[in-house]
Amino acid sequence: MTDADPTGNRNTTVYERLGVPTVINAHTTATRLSGGIMRPEVADAMREATQWTVDMATLEARASELIAGHTGAEAGYVTSGAAAALLLGTAACVTGLDPARMNRLPDTTGMKNEVVVPRSHRNFYDHAVRAAGVTLVEVGLSDRFAGAGVRDTEAWEIAAAITDRTAAVLYVAGPDARPPLAEVVTVAHAAGVPVLVDAAAQLPPAANLRRFVAEGADLVCFSGGKAIGGPQASGILCGRRDLVMAAALQHLDQDILWEQWNPPPALFDKARLPGLPQHGIGRPAKVGKEAIVGLLTALDLFVAEGDDARIVRWTAQMERLADGLRGIPHTAVRIVRDRRNGTPTVELTLDEAALGLDALELVRRLQDGRPSVAANPSRVQDGIVLLAPVALRPDDERTIAERVRAILSAG
Ligand SMILES: *Cc1c(COP(=O)(O)O)cnc(C)c1O
């Protein structure tokens, strides 16, 4: 381990100076692994952003216009992550534009405080939803997952679960999500209930920036630290103007006199409010100006690069990695593609008996060696190790191939 360098020698990386080893991330933009690699243009914009002060509401209002342009939503907002967007979005659905209610959260006594969710959509990010003070009402029995049947929650069941206590329907988007979002929107809207979509990891394809809004979602959450390539702790909430305004009111610092408060119209309609709430439920999920600027810069670059060019770039790196891994005895290498967005991944299959080493052991040795390599273990039970491009640095593929080769030839 390297000690922090007291002489300030900058021929080292900041992580070397801190004595923290870096990790080659062939897993995903996982939060545990610090997300991905930011483009230099994004890092430069963030650095520049730190050199001035701005009015945060004005900055978020401009972000709203730009996010609206990319998503087709009426309004948008930069959050400290998709999970923070879920918290703010839920809070907005519970309080509407009532500042007294905003001040009371997470105490939701007497308010609409239930969120209906298909049982198969439950996951631990819904802590963020529950943190607003609501109870989740699970609907349906997804027996397709048990192999005992073919059905999942159906739209009529969601309709039947909605009551006058329902603040929102939560929908976690994904290629296997059922029922279709459009059907959920139809029954929710028939009851006057908004639909909040967790689309944190649904990019690419870039078209998904618009898809859920186009399908009628009232609010959509995206992660900024995943494929968009923004700051690790950034995200997007976009959707209906009144709900985004309610979210902003519960997030931005409003420590200002009402008479003095002259908010940007792109985000706030002062005429609709009887007064201003104080610090809201979203305050612990504060966003810095540099994160907003970084997210906006990354979003532009993500859309400008486009899915095709991104796949070509990732495929080239995966082909170099596959070439580096070919010919290791008792292994097979191929490139597989995500069926919905074409993202390439190297699939390394081990003949575990012949190697005397199983796939999980390879994942562990890659992780525990130096440099540490994070591989995806989700298919180790099939003797497969997955290596993905999304969070790699250029040239990482060479080191990965060397490490795999060294481990497998040592036995
Ligand atoms: C990653 C993820 C989140 C959280 O996103 P952050 O930007 O890290 O807060 C929420 N929901 C789902 C489904 C995710 O995959």
The ligand as a MOL file (V3000), in Angstrom:
LIG
                    3D

  0  0  0     0  0            999 V3000
M  V30 BEGIN CTAB
M  V30 COUNTS 15 15 0 0 0
M  V30 BEGIN ATOM
M  V30 1 C -29.4430 1.4510 -9.6750 0
M  V30 2 C -30.8900 1.3960 -9.3670 0
M  V30 3 C -31.4780 2.3280 -8.5100 0
M  V30 4 C -30.6600 3.3730 -7.7660 0
M  V30 5 O -30.0100 4.2710 -8.6130 0
M  V30 6 P -28.9950 5.3320 -7.9760 0
M  V30 7 O -28.7740 6.3110 -9.0830 0
M  V30 8 O -27.7650 4.5680 -7.6000 0
M  V30 9 O -29.6600 5.9350 -6.7980 0
M  V30 10 C -32.8310 2.2740 -8.2950 0
M  V30 11 N -33.5970 1.3480 -8.8990 0
M  V30 12 C -33.0790 0.4130 -9.7260 0
M  V30 13 C -33.9780 -0.5930 -10.3680 0
M  V30 14 C -31.7000 0.3980 -9.9890 0
M  V30 15 O -31.1730 -0.5130 -10.8120 0
M  V30 END ATOM
M  V30 BEGIN BOND
M  V30 1 1 1 2
M  V30 2 1 2 3
M  V30 3 2 2 14
M  V30 4 1 3 4
M  V30 5 2 3 10
M  V30 6 1 4 5
M  V30 7 1 5 6
M  V30 8 2 6 7
M  V30 9 1 6 8
M  V30 10 1 6 9
M  V30 11 1 10 11
M  V30 12 2 11 12
M  V30 13 1 12 13
M  V30 14 1 12 14
M  V30 15 1 14 15
M  V30 END BOND
M  V30 END CTAB
M  END
